[in-house]
Amino acid sequence: MMRVVHLDLDNTLIYSYKHILPDSAGCPAVCPPSADRWRNVETYQGRDISYMTERTQALLRNLRKKCLIVPTTTRTIEQYSRINAGVGAFEYALVCNGGILLVNGESDRAWYGQSRRMIADCTGELQHALRLLEKEPLRKFELRFIEELFIFTKCNDPDTVITGMKRELDTEKVDVLGNGEKVYVVPKMLNKGTAVRRFREYMGADEVIAAGDSEFDAPMMEAADIGIVPAGFCRKYTVKGKIKEMKGERVFAEEMLSWIEENQREEV
């Protein structure tokens, strides 16, 4: 039986230095103080910026022996390549919100070509969004047209920007999403749910499990046979399907991977 496990990265497997309290022995603000010791897994411009618990690493190593684990992230190729989870390289990864498939670190040209064809009818809306954001007074960061797939920037008062963009754009074709100060304009078809369905067909997977923590991950939860989310996720987002919400008693990464491990044992 081929089981594929799609795992979001940020705040699902790894945690930014911004979430780590300096007075709590390395425990991030988003989880209880019982977490195992944290290990750096990402360095940028000489700074350690992302961390993973030792327990998470141990669980990942064990799970890789039983399942095909596929990191599935909105990160770009460059941002993904900075991560060293300490468990060995992953054979497959879905980056750019699923628009690019990496196979042993190299972009699959056929996958990318299909992604571009899928979003062809959104080109006009993406160009319109670029023009709007170019003159947006609340924008505080450069405009990035990521691999010609989606748009990214950062804004002051992002909620106001997002509300205005939704009024101006055809939301039948594109989503306008936020994550903190970050603002994204993404074609409707370019989501993690679509990527999960495509990869299931690509690999001929028998069962698909997915785990994530944000609005970007909701489509992935619905496309998987089982979607695993942190405590409180279902109050914040509307998501259908077979959803397993964790209790929030430990770091989400540890809870989620432990649940998958237990589920594996039950089926043996």
Secondary structure, 3 states (H helix, E strand, C coil): CCEEEEECCECCCEEEHHHECCCCCCCECCCCCCCCCEEEEEEECCEEEEEEEHHHHHHHHHHHCCCEEEEECCCCHHHHHCECCCCCCCCEEEEHHHCEEEECCEECHHHHHHHHHHCHHHHHHHHHHHHHHHCCCCECCCCEEECCCEEEEEECCHHHHHHHHHHHCCCCCEEEEEECCEEEEEECCCCHHHHHHHHHHHHCCCEEEEECCCHHHHHHHHHCCEEEECCCHHHHCCCCCCEEECCCCCCHHHHHHHHHHHHHHHHC
